[in-house]
Amino acid sequence: MNAERAAAQSAPADIPATAPGAASSWRLVVTAVPAHARAVRDLDGLWLAPGARAALPDGALVLAVDVHEAPRRWTITALHATPDGLEEAGRWERRSPLGAREITALRTLLASDAADHTGRVLAEQNRAPADCAACGRALPVSRGLAHRTPAGPVTTCRPCPVPPFGINPDAGRCARCSGWVTAGDGQIAPDPGAPGRYRPVHRACPDQPLPGPPVRAATWCVECRTTVPAGTGYWDRGPHHAPGHCALPADGLPRWSVRVPSREVTDWAPGQVCRIRHTPAVGEPALPEGQPGGRILADTGYMTVLAQVLDTRTTGAGSTVALVRAATWMEAAPLLATELDQALATRPDGGTFLARQVVERICGDTGWVAEITGHDPRHGLAREFLRPQTDYDEADARGHRGVLDAWTLRPRRVYEVSRPLGPPANNWRAVRARLGRGARVTAEHRAFVRVTAEGDIVEITEEEVQAWLAAALEWMS
């Protein structure tokens, strides 16, 4: 059992104060009795002040030693920690310090896991006169307890609990009602489940406290996917309505919270119907059957579907998030018609001519060609990069010019091509030396292309690529 576990299972216990008439005293939580032990100073453990209050694990062995004068004698008491406090386990009166009989008795009383025992001081005897913070009683020196709190020492009588005090510097759950207390709006009070720990409390607990931090800006509830006005809901692994205020939409259509692609931020507006690509998060509905334009694209649940934008907002990181609802067939009809026209316009004919895509390397910067094979949850489009055939016949001595990479492109396919644009900056060698051999020193041009029936390579837009993929299952083979 480690120290954290022992502390978690600990209970408060009052350490015996100095006995009346004693000239000196020691208090020790014994963790081991070495073979060479002959006196209290030879024992291993945690020293405590007499009269203190400490959190001790169940079964901990506490040794109390009081030394009296005239006549000189030692009173040695062994105590066991229990959930209800300390219980006496042995007592010896001696005219000399700890002896062999007491050492043997301590080894017998020591628990098997004593080496892992630890303690935490909760309060000590007050060293100056003070008034009890709970009942107001005047307390002379050593007659009360000075508790260590986040706001400094708080003195109380031994029977009195620590009352709420000060202003809570941190937010947290109320120790009374478990509702959320905003920093500075409550007080501090002892945590009933953890001795020596303190939690915030409401000054007056509300009838329906929020279980988490209040939502500061308008957002969408993760349970019902409807708007949560600012200041009315709470955050608990996502925004929620206040308890009892969730109301599922009457239309019964699934809703999702979608991150808007950066290239489409200005295009999305409430009421617009658009095609979304999204992987439902935990708690979000999966794609039901029969939704307009709906299709599962991957085993992970990644899907595409036509949806209506209900609301948009900007996150703290600057990205745009939209709340969308699956579109009805009537709402989706115009966009479905547009997609059908695009698919017919971009669908390849029966041509069989191959085409050759050639890209020249510039100062070590190379191009690439990738076939578009579908959709991808992370990158938007799934790509299969093709291996080039390289021609060095016209290359210069250092390979800075004249190195040609070539790829064979087929009809009925869509590709993305990247090529370097020259010339590079005059200091490109210094730039590559500073950034590494793989650093690019030229600009990059990227485009989507396809092969016509005559074998020509033509550039197409991303919208045409999406229309191409929508019809690809029928003719790609």
N, C-alpha and C positions, 0 to 999 in steps of 0.2 A: 504494500500500500504506500503510495507516494505521499509527499507532503500536501499536495493539493487535495487529494482524496481525504486525507486525515482532517484537513481544515474544513472540508465540506461537511464532514460527519461530526464536527465538534459541537460541544454545548458549553454555555457559560458556567463558570465555577468561581466561587470566592476563595481566594488563597488566604489561609489563616494569617491573621495579623500577629505582630510581635506579642508574645505572652507577657502578662503583667509582671513587672519586676525583672524581666530579662535584660541583660546588658547588651546582647547582640543576637541576631537571628539570621538564618539563611532559608531560602525556599528554592527548591530545585525540581524540575520535571526530569526524572531519571530515564535516560534512553539506553544506557549500558552500564554494567558493573565490571570493570576490568579485573583481570586475575590479580594484579598487583595492588588493588584498592585497599587502602588502610585508613582513609579519612574522607570526609565529604568532598574535599577538593580533588580527590582522585576519581570521582564519579563523572560519567559523561551525561550531559543533558543541557536543559535550558534554564537559566537562572531567572527567577521572578522576584518582584518586590513584595514584601509582606503586606497583606491587606489589599492587594490588587484584585481585579476581576479579569479572568482570562478565559479564552475559548480553548478547551482541551478535548482531545479525542477520547472516546469511550475506552476505558481500561488503562488510561495513562497513570503512571505511578508518580505521586508528588511526595517529596521528602521535606518535612519541616523540622528544622533544628533550632532550638532556643538555648542560649548559654546564660546561666544565672551565676551571680556572685554571692559570696558569703552565706552559706558555703557554696563553693564552685561546683556546678553540676551541669550536665547536658540533658535536655529533654528532646528525644528523637521520636517523631511521629511519621508513620507511613500512611498515605491516603490514596485511594483509588478514585479516578474520575468516573462518574456515572451521568446519565442524562439529567439526573436531579441534583447534581452537585458532587461534592467530595464526601466519601465515606471512609472512616478510619479502618485501616487494615492491620495496624500494629503500632505499639507504643513502648518506648524503653526510657528508663531513667538511669543515667550513668554518671560516674565521677570522672570519667575520661571521655575523649572523643570516640567516634564510631569504632566499634570493635568487630571481632570475627563473627560473633553471633548475629549482629545486625547485618553484616555483609552477606552472610548466608541467607538470612531472611529476605533481604532485598532481592537476591537472585531468584528466590522462590516466587516472590510477588510480581516480578517483572514479566510483562506480557511477551509473547513470542514475536510480536511485530513492534516492540518498543523502539527499535532503531529508527523506525519511520515516524514515530510520534513527534509532533510539533505543537506549538502553542502560539496564540496571538493575544497580546495584551489588549484588553478592551477598555480598562479604566484603572487608575491608580488612586491612592489616597490623596485627598486634596492637601496641598502644602501651604495653603494660605486660607484664612477665614473667608467664607463665602455663603451666599444664600442658595438654598435648593431651587433649581430652575423649575421644578414641578410644583412643590407645595410652599415655597418661600421661607422655609424654616432656616434659621441661622445655623451654620455648621462651623464649629471650631476646626482647627487644624487636625487632619487625620480622622475626622468623624464622618466624612462624606466620600464620594467618588468623583474624580475628575475624568470625564469621558473624552476620548480623542475623537473629534468630529471634523468634517471638512471645513467647518467654520471656526475651529479652535476648540479649546477645552470648555465643556459644559458640566457644571457641578450639580450633583443631586444627592439626596439621602440614599443610603443603600437599598431600602425597599422601593424607592420611587423609580419608575421608568423614565427614560429620557423623553421629554415632550417634544413636539415639533418646534423647530426654532429656525431663525434666519430666513434667507431667501435662497431658493434652490438655484445654484449656478448652472446646472445642466438639466436638460430635458430628460424625461423618463416616464415609466409607468408608476402610477400612484400606489403606495404601499397599502392603501385602504381599499380602493375600488378597482385597481388595475387599469384605470383609464389613463390617458396620456396627459402629462403635465408639461406645459411649455416652460422653457428656461425663464426664471424670474417671475413666474406667475403663481408659484406655490411656496412650500416650505420644505425643510429637510426633517426626516424622521427615521428612526432605526428600522432596518429591514427585519420583519418578523421571522423570515426564513433563513437568515444568515447573520449570526451574532457578530457584532462589530462592523457591519456594513450599513450604509445609509442610503435611503431612496427618497425621491421627492414625494410630497403629498399635496393634494388640493387643500386650499384654505377652507373650502366648502365643496365637498364632492357633488358634481352635477347628477341629475337623475339619469341621464343617458350619456355617460362619458364616451369619448372617442377612443377606440382601442389602440390607435397609433397616432403619429404626427399628423396634424391637419394639412390638407392639401391647399397649397398657397395659390395655385393658378388653376383655371378651369381645365379639366382633362376628362378622360373616359374611364368609367368603372370597369375593372377586369372581370366582374361577375355578370353584369347585365349589358355592358357595352353601350351605355347611354351616358350623357354628359353629367359630370359632377361639377357643380358651380364652385368657384374658388371659396375656400374657407368653410365648406359644408361637409366635406368628406375627410377621409384619413388615408394614410399610406401604410400598407403592410404587405410587402412584396408586390407592390402595385397599388394604384389608387382604388379606393372603395367609396361607395356611398356611406353615410352614417347608418348605423344599425337600424334595420327596419325600413330603409328608404329605397332599396333596390326595386326596380319595376321592369320586368322583361318587356321588350317592344311588342306591340300588339300585332305587327305584321308577321312575326314568326320567322323572318328570314335571317340567316346567319350573318354575323358582323365580325370584322377583323380590324386590327390596328396595324396599318401597313406603313413601312418607311418609304417615302417617296424618292425615286431615283433623282440624283442631283440634276440630271439633264432635263427633268420634267417638272421641276419645282414650280415654275411659273404657269404650267398648263393645268394643274389640278385645282379645281374650285368646287365648293359645295353644289350639289345638283348635277355635276358632270358624270357621265357614264364612261368608264375607261376599262381597259384590260389590266388586271393586276396579276403579278406573280409573287407568291407568298408562301411561306411555310408556317402553318398555324402554330402559335406558341402554346405552352401548357395552359389549359383552361379555355382556349379558343376552339370553336367548332371546326370539325373537319369539313371537307367539301361534300355536300349532299349530292345525291344523284339527280340528274335532270336539270342542273343549273345552266343558264345560257352561257355557252362558250367554256364550260367547265371541263378541265382535264387534269388528272394526276400525272405529274411529270417525273416523279422519283419516289422511291420507296420510303423516303423520309417524310412524305406528306406534301412536298413541294408541289404547288398547283398553279394553274392559271384559270381565271374566271372573269367574266364581265361583272363589274360592280359599280354602284353609284356612290360617289363621294358625299359623305354627310357633313364632315367637318375636317379642318386641318389646323395644325398648331406647330410651332417651332420649339424644338427642345433646347436645353441649355447648351448643347454642343453645336447648335446652329443648323442641325438637319431638320427636315420637315417630315412630320408624321401625319397620316390621314386616317380617319375613321371611315370605313367603307361598309356598305351593305350589299349583299348579292342582288344584282339587278333582276327585275321581273322580265318576262319575255317582251312585254310591250316597251319597257325602257331600253332593252338591249337591241331591239330590232334595227334602228338606224346604224349602230356600230357594226352589227353583224352583216348588214348589207354592204357597208364600206369595206369590211375585211374580205367579203366574198369577191368584190370587184378587184381588190388588190391581188388576191390569190389567183384569179383568172388572168390578170395582166402579167404576173410574174412567173406563172407556171411554165416550165420548160416544155418545148416541143420534143419531137422524136429525133433531133439531131444527134449525131454520134461523133462529131469531130472533136479531137483533143486539142488543147491549147497549151502553150508554153509560157510560163511566167518567169521572167528573168529579172534579177535584182543585182546591181553592182555594189560591191563593198566599197566603202569610202573610209580610208584611214583606220581600218580595223572594225568599223561599225558594220554589222551585218543586218540583213532583213530576214523575214520569216513568212511562212504561209501556213495557215491553219484552216482545216475544214470545219465548218459549223455543223455540229451533229445534234444539237438540241438545246435545251435550257439547262441552266445551272443555278442552284440557290445562292451561291456566293458571287459568281462572276456574271450572272445574267445569261450568258450564252456558253454552252459547252463547246470546247474546241479540241480538235485532234491535230497536233502540229506535225507537219510533213517533213521528211528528210530531204534535203536538196542534193542535186548533183552539181559539183563545183568544177569550174573551168579556169585554169591558170594560164592559158595560152597567151593571152594579151596582158598579163599582169606585169607591173614594173618590178624592179629588183627587190623592193621591200614589201611588196604586196599592198601598197597604199591605194593603188588604182588598178583597174583592169581585171580584178578577181570577180567572176560572175557566178552567182548561185541560180540554179534553175529548178523549177518544179513543173510537173505535168498536172494540168487541171482537166477535169472531166465535166461533161454536161450533166445536167440533173443534180448538180451540187452547188453549194454556196461556200465561199471562202472569205477569209480575212487576210489581207496582205499588209505587211509592214516593210517599208523601205527607208533607208537613210537618205537625207537630203543634204547635199553639199553646196558649197565647200564648207569645211569646218573653220572654226576661229583660227587666227594666226598662231595663237599660243596653245593649240590643242595638245601638243606633246606634254607641256607643263601641266595642263589640266588632268590628263590621264595619269601622269606620274604622281600627282597629288591625290587623286581619287581612286586610283587602282586600275589594273589592266582591263577590267570589265566596264569601266565608265564610258558612257556614250559622249562623243564630242561633236556629233552632228544632230540636226533636227530629225524628227521622225514623222513620216506620213503613213497613216493607216486608212484603209478603205475596205469595204465589202465589195466582192466581185462575183460574177458568174460567167459561164461560157455560153455563148449563143449557139444556135444551130449551125452557123457557118464557121464556128471555131474562134470567134472573136471574144476577147475578154472585155467586159463592160462593168463599170462601177454601178452599184445599187445602194439604196438608202437602208437604214436599219429597219424602217417600217416595212420595206419590201422583204427584208430578211425574216421578220416576224410572220408576214403573210406566207412566205415560202415555207417556213417550218409548220405553219398551221395546216398546210395541205401536204406536207412531206410524207406522212404515213401512207398516202395513196400511191406515190410514184417513186419514192426512194428505195432502191434495191441494189 
